[in-house]
Amino acid sequence: MKLKKSYILVMIIIMMLLLFIMIKIPFDRKLENLHYESKPLISVNASPNQKYAMIFYLSEGGSLSNDGVIGVLENREQEEKHVIFFSYPCSDVIVKWIDNKTIETKWINTYDYTEKKKILNVEQDTYDWRK
């Protein structure tokens, strides 16, 4: 009887862990969780005053998904990097600095071939296609 209770307890713990994993993974969609370090570099674009740089990486989708682009803001004075841009599906992005804190990004959605455009204040805005 003790063995049966132990078995039931272990099964309940395993099911709770699996449930936690199944719930957490789909909702853990934060820009800072995107890994870009080993991705192919697309471009580096410095702000007019050289304080910031936008660095874009290709997030290759492989054979089962389309490619995306991850944009990382580098604060060169503080030596910090933060992901502030994630577009999908696309394989390239064009960025233009409007001023020292604002960028205009353009890309082609490779699903329906429409041009997309987003203007971001790099100090406070982000773009994530999933939201």
C-alpha positions in Angstrom: 0.0 0.0 0.0 2.9 2.4 0.8 4.5 1.7 -2.6 1.2 2.6 -4.3 1.0 5.9 -2.4 4.6 6.7 -3.3 4.0 5.9 -6.9 0.9 8.1 -7.0 2.8 11.0 -5.4 5.7 10.7 -7.8 3.2 10.7 -10.8 1.4 13.8 -9.5 4.7 15.7 -9.1 5.8 14.7 -12.6 2.4 15.8 -14.1 2.7 19.1 -12.2 6.2 19.7 -13.6 5.0 18.9 -17.1 2.0 21.2 -16.8 4.3 24.0 -15.6 6.6 23.5 -18.5 3.8 23.4 -21.0 2.3 26.7 -19.6 5.6 28.6 -19.2 7.2 28.0 -22.6 4.5 29.5 -24.8 4.2 32.6 -22.6 8.0 33.2 -22.2 8.0 35.5 -25.3 10.1 38.4 -24.2 12.5 40.2 -26.5 15.4 39.8 -24.1 15.0 36.0 -24.4 15.9 36.0 -28.1 19.4 34.7 -28.6 21.3 36.6 -31.3 24.9 36.1 -30.4 25.5 33.2 -32.9 23.2 34.5 -35.6 24.5 35.8 -39.0 25.1 39.6 -39.0 23.0 41.6 -41.4 24.1 45.2 -40.7 25.4 47.7 -38.1 24.0 51.2 -38.2 25.4 53.9 -35.9 23.3 56.9 -34.7 24.4 60.3 -36.0 26.1 61.2 -32.7 27.6 57.6 -32.4 26.0 57.1 -29.0 23.9 54.2 -30.2 24.2 51.5 -32.9 21.4 49.2 -34.2 22.8 45.8 -35.0 20.6 43.4 -37.0 20.9 39.7 -37.1 19.2 37.0 -39.3 17.2 34.5 -37.3 17.2 31.6 -39.7 14.0 29.6 -39.6 15.5 26.4 -41.2 13.4 24.1 -43.3 10.2 24.3 -41.2 9.9 28.1 -40.7 10.6 31.4 -42.3 13.5 33.7 -41.4 13.2 36.7 -39.1 15.3 39.7 -38.1 16.4 40.5 -34.6 17.5 44.1 -33.9 19.8 44.8 -31.0 20.3 48.3 -29.7 23.9 48.9 -28.5 24.5 51.8 -26.1 28.1 52.5 -26.9 28.7 54.8 -23.9 27.3 52.3 -21.3 28.4 49.2 -23.2 25.0 47.7 -23.0 22.9 45.7 -25.5 19.2 45.1 -25.6 16.9 43.5 -28.2 14.3 46.0 -29.2 13.2 44.7 -32.6 12.0 41.4 -33.9 10.3 41.1 -37.3 9.0 37.9 -39.0 8.8 36.7 -41.7 11.5 38.6 -43.3 15.2 38.2 -44.2 16.5 41.8 -44.3 15.7 45.2 -42.9 16.6 48.7 -43.9 17.2 51.2 -41.1 17.5 55.0 -41.3 18.3 57.2 -38.3 15.9 60.1 -38.2 17.7 61.7 -35.3 20.0 60.6 -32.5 17.2 58.6 -30.8 14.8 57.6 -33.5 15.0 55.0 -36.3 12.8 54.2 -39.2 12.8 50.5 -40.2 11.5 49.0 -43.4 11.3 45.4 -44.4 9.4 43.1 -46.8 7.0 40.6 -45.2 8.1 37.4 -47.1 4.7 35.8 -46.5 2.6 38.3 -48.4 5.4 40.5 -49.9 4.0 43.7 -48.4 6.3 46.4 -47.2 6.3 47.1 -43.5 7.5 50.2 -41.7 8.0 51.0 -38.1 9.4 54.1 -36.4 11.0 53.6 -33.0 12.4 55.8 -30.3 15.3 53.5 -29.3 15.3 54.7 -25.7 11.7 53.6 -25.0 10.1 51.7 -27.9 10.2 48.1 -29.0 8.7 46.2 -31.9 7.8 42.5 -31.6 5.8 40.9 -34.4 4.3 38.4 -31.9 2.5 41.2 -30.0 
